[in-house]
Amino acid sequence: MPSRLEGCLLGVLLMGALASVAHAAPDWSQLADVQTVEVISTEEDGGSRVTTVWIVVLDHQAYLRTAGTRWGDNVEREGKLRLRFPVGEYALRAEKVLSAAEVERVVAAFREKYGTSDVLAGLFRFGERRVFHLVE
């Protein structure tokens, strides 16, 4: 049985672990060069799905893009996700971008950032093109 001191230390460690899931969005401009992030979405059965995706920062705002993927379905249904970077994990809302002009700006930013890799990945993208704006 742990001593009272060990119990207190365990409590402090647990609180620190819980605090690592921030509720505020990161400073996106400092993360513009990050190539991939992990999206943690919630499946219909309540389970978690972890998917590594590309991210783009445009005008100090972060965006994710997908097509007919399960993680995209999850995020669209729930309107939220957890985003894991090398520097931490963030609980965020994800708003589907509906403006065709904004979608095209974001798609162009992905093309600029990822170049030929983005062109090649586009050959395998099926279904509706979806762009999500990440917000606190």
trRosetta pair geometry for C-beta under 8 A, 3 or more apart (Angstrom, degrees):
i j d omega theta_ij theta_ji phi_ij phi_ji
2 6 3.8 -125 -172 95 105 125
2 7 5.1 138 109 -57 121 77
2 10 6.8 10 169 -15 170 139
3 6 4.7 97 50 8 75 102
3 7 6.9 -133 97 -5 41 88
4 7 5.6 -53 -150 35 31 115
4 8 6.5 33 151 -20 64 103
5 8 5.7 -52 -150 34 32 111
5 9 6.4 31 152 -17 65 105
6 9 5.7 -53 -147 38 33 111
6 10 6.2 37 153 -21 65 105
7 10 5.6 -53 -147 35 30 113
7 11 6.4 34 152 -21 63 104
8 11 5.5 -54 -151 34 33 114
8 12 6.5 33 151 -19 65 103
9 12 5.6 -51 -149 34 34 112
9 13 6.4 34 153 -17 65 105
10 13 5.7 -54 -149 37 32 112
10 14 6.3 33 153 -20 65 107
11 14 5.7 -55 -146 37 30 112
11 15 6.3 31 155 -19 65 105
12 15 5.8 -53 -148 36 30 111
12 16 6.4 32 152 -20 63 106
13 16 5.6 -55 -150 36 32 113
13 17 6.4 33 152 -20 65 104
14 17 5.7 -52 -149 34 33 112
14 18 6.4 30 154 -15 65 105
15 18 5.8 -56 -148 39 32 110
15 19 6.2 34 152 -23 65 107
16 19 5.6 -54 -145 35 31 113
16 20 6.9 44 152 -35 61 95
17 20 5.8 -43 -161 12 35 116
18 21 6.5 -54 -172 29 44 101
19 22 7.7 29 168 -80 57 64
20 88 5.8 -151 -174 -142 80 91
20 89 6.1 58 134 35 89 96
21 82 6.9 -42 -142 -138 110 123
21 88 8.0 170 -96 173 29 93
21 89 5.0 -34 -106 95 69 107
21 90 7.3 151 -164 -105 57 19
21 91 5.8 52 168 -29 101 102
22 26 7.5 101 73 -65 147 75
22 88 6.1 39 -5 147 114 137
22 89 7.3 158 17 87 74 51
22 90 5.1 -28 66 -109 94 75
22 91 7.2 -160 87 20 44 76
23 90 7.8 143 -105 -157 9 72
23 91 5.6 -22 -112 59 57 108
23 136 7.1 63 146 -166 68 94
24 90 7.5 -75 84 -141 37 110
24 136 5.5 -15 -138 -123 51 122
25 28 6.9 -13 151 -46 116 96
25 62 7.4 -167 -166 18 126 124
25 90 6.2 78 -121 -179 45 148
25 92 6.1 67 -93 -107 90 114
25 134 6.6 137 -123 132 126 100
25 135 6.7 -80 -52 -164 141 28
25 136 4.7 -106 -18 -71 97 80
26 30 7.2 -104 153 61 104 106
26 31 5.8 56 112 -19 133 141
26 85 6.9 -15 -22 10 162 153
26 87 7.2 101 -121 85 145 124
26 88 7.3 151 -78 62 122 116
26 90 6.0 -114 -26 -58 92 149
27 30 4.5 50 98 11 107 114
27 31 7.1 140 89 -6 61 94
28 31 5.6 -76 -150 49 39 102
28 32 6.8 72 151 -65 71 75
28 57 4.7 163 161 -129 105 122
28 60 5.5 127 70 -171 114 52
28 61 6.3 87 71 -114 170 9
28 62 4.7 -149 -123 -46 129 96
29 32 5.9 -10 -156 -32 38 114
29 57 6.6 166 -93 158 38 147
29 60 5.1 -26 -55 -113 101 83
31 34 4.7 -14 -178 -6 83 124
31 55 7.8 -18 135 108 109 138
31 57 6.6 134 86 -52 76 142
31 62 7.5 -5 86 -89 120 124
31 85 6.5 -60 -135 -129 136 152
31 87 7.7 -123 -95 28 114 131
32 57 4.0 -100 -107 50 80 135
34 37 6.4 51 138 -58 130 93
34 55 6.2 3 94 62 104 122
34 85 6.2 -49 -135 -138 159 109
34 86 7.6 -163 -124 12 116 101
35 54 6.9 -55 171 -124 59 78
35 55 8.0 119 146 38 17 81
36 52 5.2 22 173 -179 129 98
36 53 6.6 156 -150 79 82 26
36 54 6.0 -57 -100 -91 69 46
36 55 7.1 128 -135 3 24 90
37 52 7.4 171 87 -147 28 60
37 53 6.3 -26 63 64 75 77
37 55 5.0 36 4 -28 118 134
37 83 5.4 5 158 -171 136 95
37 84 6.4 155 -177 72 81 51
37 85 5.5 -37 -121 -84 102 69
38 50 5.5 -5 -175 -168 115 95
38 51 7.0 146 -156 72 63 34
38 52 5.5 -37 -96 -92 70 64
38 53 7.8 120 -119 17 23 75
38 83 7.3 147 77 -161 54 46
38 84 4.0 -13 60 57 107 109
39 50 7.3 158 79 -152 48 44
39 51 4.9 -19 59 63 97 91
39 52 7.8 173 15 -91 75 15
39 53 5.4 17 -11 11 116 124
39 64 6.7 73 -75 -133 135 161
39 71 5.5 101 98 177 129 137
39 75 7.1 -42 178 -65 134 130
39 81 5.3 -26 -163 180 91 142
39 82 7.6 134 -165 74 45 52
39 83 6.2 -19 -104 -104 59 69
39 84 8.0 -148 -62 20 17 80
40 48 5.6 -12 -171 -167 96 114
40 49 7.2 158 -154 76 47 46
40 50 5.3 -13 -100 -98 76 74
40 81 6.3 144 68 -176 54 81
40 82 4.0 -17 60 63 113 102
40 83 7.5 -151 19 -69 81 24
40 84 6.4 67 -22 -19 110 108
40 89 7.7 9 10 -153 135 118
41 48 7.3 141 74 -157 37 61
41 49 5.0 -21 63 60 88 100
41 51 7.1 -2 8 13 109 113
41 71 4.7 149 13 -150 143 76
41 74 3.6 108 152 105 129 137
41 75 5.3 -84 -114 -56 127 78
41 78 6.9 167 -162 30 87 139
41 81 5.2 -37 -89 -117 74 100
42 46 6.6 -23 -171 -143 102 32
42 47 7.5 148 -157 79 58 34
42 48 6.4 -41 -102 -102 54 57
42 49 7.6 -174 -85 16 7 86
42 74 5.7 168 63 -172 47 115
42 78 5.4 101 49 -76 110 156
42 80 7.9 24 7 81 116 91
43 46 6.7 -30 73 41 81 20
43 47 4.4 -1 38 63 126 84
43 48 7.0 -127 -3 -65 93 7
43 49 5.5 104 -56 -31 95 106
43 70 7.7 0 -110 164 88 115
43 74 6.1 -58 -89 -103 38 126
44 74 7.7 -126 -41 -105 63 83
44 77 7.5 -22 -85 116 82 168
49 70 6.4 -128 -157 115 169 112
49 71 5.5 -149 111 -92 128 86
49 74 6.1 176 38 -21 129 164
50 84 7.9 -7 -142 20 107 136
51 69 7.4 106 -152 162 164 137
51 71 4.2 -85 9 -53 153 157
53 64 5.7 46 123 -150 144 111
53 65 7.9 176 178 54 120 54
53 66 7.1 -55 -129 -72 138 101
53 71 7.5 -145 -49 96 130 151
54 64 7.6 145 84 -138 56 68
54 65 7.2 -20 76 44 101 94
54 110 6.6 95 117 -140 136 103
54 113 7.6 149 179 101 122 126
54 114 6.1 -20 -142 -67 154 142
54 118 7.8 -103 68 -94 177 93
55 62 6.0 -11 -176 -163 112 104
55 63 7.2 149 -161 74 65 45
55 64 6.0 -38 -107 -88 73 75
56 62 7.4 150 82 -151 41 56
56 63 5.3 -23 67 62 89 96
56 65 7.6 18 12 -11 114 110
56 106 6.5 145 76 -162 134 77
56 109 4.6 129 167 122 144 113
56 110 5.2 -110 -42 -77 145 67
56 113 5.4 -168 -110 3 102 153
57 60 6.9 7 177 -119 104 19
57 61 6.8 156 -156 73 64 32
57 62 5.4 -31 -98 -93 75 66
57 63 7.6 163 -93 16 28 76
58 61 5.9 -34 71 63 67 86
58 63 6.3 -3 18 3 110 123
58 105 6.6 136 172 138 156 103
58 106 6.2 -134 7 -105 154 67
58 109 4.7 -85 -77 -87 122 165
61 133 6.3 -15 165 -153 121 100
61 134 7.6 162 178 54 73 72
62 133 7.5 125 83 -160 53 52
62 134 4.3 -24 85 45 106 120
63 97 7.3 -1 -132 -30 118 138
63 106 4.8 -104 138 -141 167 127
63 109 7.4 93 51 74 133 136
63 131 5.7 -6 -172 -174 118 100
63 132 6.6 154 -156 78 63 49
63 133 5.7 -30 -100 -99 82 55
63 134 6.9 -158 -84 0 28 86
64 75 7.9 -52 80 158 139 175
64 94 7.2 -34 37 -137 121 125
64 131 7.3 161 83 -156 45 52
64 132 4.7 -7 57 56 94 103
64 134 6.8 74 -10 -45 98 107
65 106 6.6 161 -71 136 117 116
65 107 6.9 114 -117 -94 153 68
65 110 5.8 -45 14 -67 149 154
65 129 7.1 -11 -169 -172 102 87
65 130 7.0 159 -155 87 54 53
65 131 5.1 -18 -102 -103 81 73
65 132 7.6 -168 -77 19 34 71
66 69 4.7 -82 -178 25 126 124
66 71 6.8 -150 -108 80 163 93
66 72 3.8 -154 97 -72 143 128
66 130 5.3 -16 68 64 78 100
66 132 7.7 13 14 -6 100 107
67 72 7.1 -170 67 -1 20 167
67 125 4.2 133 -17 -178 147 93
67 126 5.8 142 126 68 138 31
67 127 4.4 133 154 67 91 88
67 128 6.4 161 -160 76 66 37
67 129 5.6 -33 -102 -96 82 50
67 130 6.7 153 -108 14 25 83
68 72 7.3 -139 -153 60 11 136
68 125 7.9 137 20 180 78 63
68 126 5.0 -47 31 100 125 77
68 127 2.2 118 -46 -7 108 156
68 128 6.6 100 -68 30 79 63
69 72 4.3 96 63 5 89 105
69 73 7.0 -147 98 -6 50 83
69 127 7.7 -165 -19 55 50 143
70 73 5.5 -49 -150 33 37 114
70 74 6.4 40 151 -21 66 102
71 74 5.5 -50 -150 34 36 116
71 75 6.3 33 153 -17 67 105
72 75 5.8 -54 -143 38 31 107
72 76 6.1 30 157 -18 66 108
72 130 5.3 125 -166 62 129 142
72 132 7.8 -163 -133 -32 80 123
73 76 5.9 -57 -145 39 27 109
73 77 6.1 25 157 -18 64 111
74 77 5.9 -62 -149 39 26 109
74 78 6.0 0 164 2 66 117
74 81 7.7 95 112 -93 103 99
75 78 6.2 -65 -133 51 25 96
75 79 7.4 99 173 -76 56 12
75 80 7.4 -143 -143 67 67 21
75 81 5.1 -17 -111 -54 103 120
75 94 4.8 -25 -178 75 112 153
75 132 6.0 -38 138 -88 139 159
76 79 7.6 20 -173 -67 22 54
76 94 8.0 -79 -74 104 40 116
76 96 5.9 41 -119 -64 90 129
76 130 6.7 -68 -69 -159 124 154
76 132 7.9 -128 -74 -84 70 116
78 81 7.3 116 86 -61 125 64
79 93 6.0 -12 152 -155 84 87
79 94 6.3 -168 -170 59 38 71
79 95 7.4 27 -152 -88 87 53
80 91 7.1 8 -179 -178 115 82
80 92 6.7 171 -152 93 71 43
80 93 5.3 -49 -98 -110 77 51
80 94 6.3 159 -107 11 19 85
81 92 6.1 -16 65 65 75 87
81 94 5.3 34 5 -26 108 129
81 134 8.0 -73 55 -116 111 101
82 89 5.7 13 173 179 109 105
82 90 6.8 163 -159 80 63 40
82 91 5.4 -31 -102 -96 81 61
82 92 7.4 131 -114 18 29 76
83 89 6.9 166 82 -155 43 57
83 90 5.0 -15 57 59 94 94
83 92 5.7 5 -2 13 114 127
83 134 6.8 15 -39 -137 152 147
84 88 7.7 -130 -143 121 56 32
84 89 4.6 -16 -102 -103 75 89
85 88 6.0 11 59 52 95 55
85 89 7.4 -178 25 -81 65 39
85 90 7.5 24 2 -2 104 105
92 134 4.9 12 155 -166 149 96
92 135 6.5 141 -172 68 96 33
92 136 6.6 -75 -128 -112 76 24
93 134 7.5 144 78 -157 50 49
93 135 4.9 -28 68 71 100 88
93 136 6.9 16 17 94 98 25
94 132 4.1 0 -176 -177 107 130
94 133 7.2 147 -159 68 54 41
94 134 5.9 -24 -103 -99 72 63
94 135 7.7 163 -90 24 25 74
95 132 6.6 139 65 -159 35 69
95 133 4.8 -25 64 60 94 97
95 135 6.1 22 -5 6 112 121
96 130 6.2 -55 -136 -162 104 100
96 131 7.2 109 -159 75 58 52
96 132 5.9 -42 -94 -100 49 71
96 133 7.9 151 -117 15 2 80
97 102 5.1 -128 -173 106 125 119
97 103 5.4 161 110 -74 120 77
97 106 6.7 134 37 -3 169 149
97 131 4.2 -27 36 89 122 105
97 132 6.9 -159 -10 -96 85 17
97 133 5.5 99 -64 -28 96 101
99 102 3.9 68 81 12 112 108
99 103 6.6 -178 91 -12 57 81
100 103 5.6 -52 -146 35 33 114
100 104 6.4 34 155 -19 65 105
101 104 5.8 -55 -151 35 30 111
101 105 6.6 33 150 -20 63 103
102 105 5.5 -49 -149 33 37 114
102 106 6.4 34 154 -16 66 105
102 131 7.5 -160 120 91 89 145
103 106 5.9 -59 -151 39 31 109
103 107 6.2 32 153 -20 67 108
103 129 7.0 110 -178 114 128 113
103 131 5.0 174 -123 12 79 138
104 107 5.6 -51 -141 37 32 113
104 108 6.3 36 156 -21 64 104
105 108 5.8 -56 -152 36 29 112
105 109 6.5 30 149 -21 63 104
106 109 5.5 -51 -150 33 35 113
106 110 6.6 37 150 -19 65 100
106 131 4.9 107 86 -147 154 148
107 110 5.7 -49 -152 33 34 113
107 111 6.5 36 149 -20 64 104
107 129 7.3 14 -87 170 127 143
107 131 7.3 -101 -52 -72 79 132
108 111 5.5 -52 -148 36 34 114
108 112 6.3 35 152 -20 66 104
109 112 5.7 -51 -146 36 32 111
109 113 6.2 26 157 -15 65 109
110 113 5.9 -61 -143 41 29 106
110 114 5.8 -16 174 18 68 115
110 118 5.4 148 140 -130 90 141
111 114 7.0 -72 -126 55 18 82
111 115 7.2 75 175 -91 53 24
111 118 5.1 -156 -109 101 49 150
111 119 7.3 66 -134 -59 91 76
112 115 7.5 9 -173 -65 18 63
113 118 7.6 95 70 -48 72 137
114 117 4.7 -92 169 73 96 104
114 118 3.8 112 89 -45 112 103
114 121 7.6 -18 135 15 143 133
115 118 6.2 134 62 17 21 99
115 119 7.3 -44 146 -4 45 100
116 119 5.3 -50 -150 34 41 115
116 120 6.3 38 154 -16 70 104
117 120 5.9 -56 -148 40 31 109
117 121 6.2 31 154 -19 65 108
118 121 5.7 -53 -142 38 30 111
118 122 6.4 41 153 -30 62 104
119 122 5.7 -54 -158 25 29 118
119 123 7.6 37 146 -27 58 95
120 123 5.9 -44 -166 14 40 114
120 124 7.8 15 148 0 63 102
121 124 6.2 -70 -164 44 44 100
121 125 6.4 54 142 -41 74 105
122 125 5.3 -45 -142 16 41 120
125 129 7.2 49 146 -96 132 85
